[in-house]
Each structure stands twice: as structure tokens, then as C-alpha cells.
Amino acid sequence: MIDRNSRGTLALTVGFCLLLSLVFILFVHLPWLTWPVVAMAVWAAVWQIAFFTVPKRKRMGSDKLVSSVADGRVVILEKVYEKEYLKEECIQLSVYMNFFDVHANFWPLDAEVDYYKYYPGKHIMAFYPKAAEENEHSCVGLVTRHGRRVFFKQIAGGFARRIVCYARDSKTAVAGQQCGIIKFGSRIDMYLPLDAKIRVKIGDVVRASETILAEL
């Protein structure tokens, strides 16, 4: 399934790639130039289709098991003070998505949506720590039926130009279902209770919905 908020972008991209290929095939009679350009255009079209596809994933999260919001690599795992929603010391666990990761995001656990806010901002590279505050980002607070709170941010990167978060339209989070998408390189910051049992370490490659990050 193609992400519902990305179909227009995908149609324009694929259409441009096809048009470029036709122009070179019909009007540029230089095989050494035409066929590499066509190959690159086809590759770009296929890559964009894969990029905006929402993959089917096995649901591993629950109201106690926190699954990854995104595909990528764990780049930050440390104790911090979260001042916006939790307003207490907690564990920050950040997952960086590179240019070729699937960028659809999935709810990390079964909970109620308790908080949502969107911030416009800059587009510096997502792996810099200050990106969490200065870049465009959205924030979501979740509360489980046991009263445990989890907070996460979708952070735009150097090439990301749009964040889509479905928390604005939903009051219920179901682990494994899509919660949004970040278009191009970006990062997810998760903030978990100090007593959460962390199941990953820095450098681990994680998959959205299928990798358990922590147990509450």
C-alpha cells in the first residue's frame, strides 16, 4: 500500500522520470548518454515507490512492550530530562533513518493519544542532537491503560520537507498500525520511563513494529 499522503508526490516523481526517459529515447540519439539516463530514471522511480510504500509488518508491541516507530539504527540511548510532556527524567532512545530506509512510521504501543503538537522549523541534518529542538518536528504523548506514559518526536532531517502525523486525527494508538510518515532522511526520538527495561543498544538496526525497544 502506498502512503495515502504521498500519492500525489509519488505520481509527480514517477511521471517526471517517465517523461525524462521518453524525451531521451525519442529525441537524444546518443546511446552512451540515453541509456544511462533512462536507467537512472527507472531506478529513481522504483526507489520512490519503495520509499512511500507502507510495508506489512508483524505486530510485536502491546500495552507493555514498546516497538520501534521507525526503521533505522539506534543512535542515542541516554538519561535526559524531558521538559515538554513527561516533565521528568527519562530514557531517550533515538532511531536515525537514512535516505533508503522505509519512512512510514508505526504506533509503538497500545495506548490513548494524550498530547499532540506540531512545530515548524529548520532542516539541519537529523543526526545532530540540536535537530530535536530546531528542526521541524511533531510531538506525541501516549498513555497506556496502566497509566504509563511514553513520548515520541518525529524529526525532519536535512532533506525532509514534510512530516505527516495521524495523531491529530486519532485518539487511539494501536501498536503496529501506521501513525504517519516522514518524507526523506530523519529521526525518531522516544522518551521512556526510567524503570523501562531497554532491549536494544546503540548501533542496533531496528525495524518498525517488529523490534521491541523496551518493556514497561
URPE-V966803 format. One record per residue. N is the residue number from 0. D_FIRST is the distance of its C-alpha to the first C-alpha in Angstrom with 1 decimal. Layout:
# URPE-V966803
N:D_FIRST / N:D_FIRST
This chain:
# URPE-V966803
0:0.0 / 1:3.8 / 2:6.4 / 3:8.4 / 4:11.5 / 5:10.8 / 6:10.2 / 7:14.0 / 8:14.7 / 9:12.5 / 10:14.1 / 11:17.5 / 12:17.1 / 13:16.1 / 14:18.7 / 15:21.3 / 16:20.8 / 17:21.3 / 18:24.2 / 19:25.8 / 20:25.6 / 21:27.2 / 22:29.9 / 23:30.9 / 24:31.0 / 25:33.0 / 26:35.3 / 27:35.7 / 28:37.8 / 29:37.8 / 30:35.9 / 31:36.3 / 32:34.4 / 33:32.0 / 34:30.2 / 35:29.6 / 36:28.2 / 37:25.9 / 38:24.8 / 39:24.0 / 40:22.1 / 41:19.9 / 42:19.5 / 43:18.6 / 44:15.9 / 45:14.3 / 46:14.7 / 47:13.1 / 48:9.9 / 49:10.0 / 50:11.2 / 51:8.6 / 52:5.6 / 53:5.5 / 54:7.1 / 55:8.5 / 56:12.0 / 57:15.3 / 58:16.9 / 59:20.2 / 60:21.4 / 61:23.6 / 62:26.2 / 63:28.3 / 64:26.0 / 65:24.2 / 66:21.1 / 67:20.0 / 68:17.9 / 69:16.8 / 70:17.0 / 71:20.3 / 72:24.0 / 73:26.5 / 74:28.9 / 75:30.9 / 76:32.4 / 77:35.4 / 78:37.3 / 79:37.2 / 80:38.1 / 81:35.2 / 82:36.8 / 83:34.2 / 84:33.0 / 85:34.4 / 86:37.7 / 87:38.8 / 88:38.7 / 89:35.6 / 90:33.6 / 91:31.3 / 92:28.6 / 93:26.6 / 94:23.6 / 95:23.4 / 96:20.2 / 97:21.1 / 98:19.8 / 99:17.7 / 100:16.1 / 101:12.5 / 102:13.2 / 103:10.9 / 104:13.6 / 105:14.2 / 106:17.2 / 107:20.0 / 108:21.8 / 109:22.6 / 110:24.6 / 111:25.5 / 112:24.7 / 113:28.2 / 114:28.0 / 115:25.8 / 116:27.0 / 117:25.8 / 118:28.1 / 119:28.1 / 120:29.8 / 121:30.2 / 122:27.9 / 123:30.0 / 124:28.6 / 125:26.7 / 126:28.7 / 127:31.9 / 128:32.9 / 129:33.8 / 130:30.2 / 131:29.6 / 132:32.1 / 133:32.2 / 134:28.7 / 135:26.2 / 136:24.8 / 137:23.7 / 138:25.3 / 139:24.4 / 140:26.9 / 141:26.2 / 142:28.8 / 143:28.6 / 144:30.6 / 145:33.2 / 146:33.7 / 147:32.2 / 148:30.8 / 149:28.1 / 150:27.4 / 151:24.7 / 152:24.2 / 153:21.4 / 154:23.4 / 155:22.8 / 156:24.3 / 157:26.2 / 158:23.4 / 159:21.1 / 160:21.6 / 161:19.4 / 162:18.6 / 163:16.3 / 164:17.3 / 165:16.5 / 166:19.9 / 167:21.5 / 168:19.9 / 169:20.1 / 170:23.2 / 171:21.7 / 172:19.9 / 173:18.4 / 174:18.1 / 175:14.8 / 176:12.8 / 177:11.3 / 178:14.3 / 179:13.5 / 180:13.2 / 181:16.1 / 182:16.0 / 183:18.0 / 184:20.6 / 185:21.4 / 186:22.6 / 187:22.3 / 188:25.7 / 189:26.2 / 190:29.6 / 191:30.7 / 192:34.0 / 193:36.8 / 194:37.2 / 195:33.6 / 196:33.6 / 197:31.6 / 198:30.0 / 199:29.1 / 200:31.2 / 201:31.1 / 202:29.5 / 203:27.2 / 204:23.7 / 205:21.3 / 206:17.7 / 207:15.8 / 208:16.2 / 209:18.1 / 210:21.2 / 211:23.8 / 212:25.6 / 213:28.3 / 214:29.9 / 215:31.4
